[in-house]
């Protein structure tokens, strides 16, 4: 192994192949097409949204859960769990991530919601809820596409999940009632379901994380690491993108009519959401670099801080305010903006990495995302 390759292995980088699959080469096109197909299906196929939304277990959408589990399993099967100590011992990484996710993120979304939607309390409340729901699913895809540190992403998402269960309700009370009262603003009363939060974490993180861990452990034990990483992982790798596209189609099909029937409301909410995703990513990336993290870890911090758990935000909004509420619509608009923006930020990370992190062995040489490597 070369010196550069050895250094990369020790810092969380991974080899990036040169051959691009047809799916990977046109990644952005497929994602935008999936969004368009979903919106058209939801708009022009009567009753489809109702039929899809009716298939639930414990308040969790089964079709969406299937898509997310298929998407997350291959990525979590790639994680080298025996290297997790490299991340858990990095205090700068952990403290910075917690600060960005649970202090900066919610406060920033609160500010943007009040600045851009002062006259629309339902949409404003919905965006604040989106800001409280930290990402535990799609962040793995964005991180992997940008060649971030897989082990770091797994640890950070796990920690965010614990905080989500413990802190979501308290932060909701603070940002919807306490802080507005201190500032002389309108307050909103809301009671969040702890079960909805716990169920979201267990299903969307617990199941694929356990499956990935068992697959890695048993696969290496039976066939060895070389076979596992060079034969097995490339076989299941493309399924992450299939799951992502399937999830996007379903998500937008379920909410297509709501989105397309209220274009002005969607546009009003799109502005603060766009600013949130872009600025949170930039702030997190530069903050990570400033404290001395490498490209791979900085990218993981940036995507975990800028992404949101749309499934939880939608479930909480519907459970608290009703399926036809403005809060629920705000939760739906979240992924409408988040998906294309974070795909764009994947390309930004790959383009900016060599410029910001010079002589860093974790910076990928190829600037085209590849989910199947």
Helices and strands as residue ranges (DSSP letters): H 3-11, H 22-25, H 27-44, H 48-54, E 56-57, E 60-61, H 62-78, G 81-83, H 85-88, H 91-99, I 100-104, H 105-116, H 121-132, H 139-145, H 150-173, I 174-178, H 179-182, H 194-201, I 202-207, H 208-223, H 225-227, I 228-232, H 233-260, H 263-290, H 295-306, H 310-321, H 326-356
